[in-house]
Amino acid sequence: MSKMITVPYETTLYVRDNCMCLTVQRAARALARMFDEALRPHDLTNGQFSLLMSLNRPEPPNLSSVASLLAMDRTTLTAALKPMERRGLVKVIIDPSDKRSRLLALTQQGMSLLADVMPIWVSTHGDLEQVLTLGEQGRLLADLRKLL
């Protein structure tokens, strides 16, 4: 019979209190819930908001550039686009300079929804100022960007 190997509970507490990955995941989930709740009346998630915002450009971007910006793989991005396409918020168009490539664009409906939810994003983001000062927010963003 093999000997059961265990990890001491103290190790669990240490990881809970010191693991950057766990702490960032927990903070990301808390922020996601906050923005999801705020955007829910518009039937939008924080991820969908970020996707719409990433398409708000002077020229339609290609799939790879959007995937890179959102730190997603192309397959995940394609799956995330499907319900937004069905809803008429996003359209996928053939790149005129390379017929094999696809470009992503907001529809008028998508742009309208983005404009409608911007005040909600501003307000919700402002709520974070009750928790983090502007200096703390700036430092946190700068520190997190070092990891990208």
Secondary structure, 3 states (H helix, E strand, C coil): CCCCCCCCHHHHHHHHHHCHHHHHHHHHHHHHHHHHHHHHHHCCCHHHHHHHHHCCCCCCCEHHHHHHHCCCCHHHHHHHHHHHHHCCCEEEEEECCEEEEEEEEECHHHHHHHHHHHHHHHHHHHHHCCCCCHHHHHHHHHHHHCCC
